[in-house]
Amino acid sequence: MSTSTQQQQMDQIKSWLLAKNPEMQDIDPDFDIIENRVIDSLGFTEFILFLEEVSGREIQLFTESVNAFRTLRSIQDNIINSTAA
């Protein structure tokens, strides 16, 4: 997968999160989206389904640590970039 495709996927993810949180202007790659309640427990399942759609792969929650979803950088490293491998 090309770097530009991965960046497009990350842009989609960031846009989705911002749409769910209109009071936010931007999300830093290292901002903890769980701790700061950008995603709450009810929205987490919807977010996982969205990540599966964007990444094109099924995400096994029992395999992935919650830390894989904590920041945009960790999502890129653990979900998006691992799809390219």
Residue pairs with C-beta under 8 A, 6 or more apart in sequence:
1 83
1 84
6 76
6 80
6 81
6 84
9 54
9 55
9 80
10 72
10 75
10 76
10 80
12 54
13 50
13 51
13 54
13 72
13 75
13 80
14 27
14 72
16 47
16 50
17 24
17 27
17 33
17 38
17 39
17 47
18 24
18 25
18 26
18 27
20 38
20 39
20 43
21 38
24 38
27 33
27 38
27 72
28 72
29 71
29 72
29 73
29 76
30 71
30 72
30 73
31 38
31 71
31 72
32 70
32 71
33 39
33 69
33 70
33 71
33 72
34 66
34 69
34 70
35 70
39 47
39 69
44 69
47 69
48 59
48 61
48 69
51 59
51 69
51 75
51 79
52 58
52 59
54 80
55 79
55 80
55 83
56 83
57 83
59 79
64 78
64 79
67 74
68 74
68 75
68 78
68 79
69 75
69 78
69 79
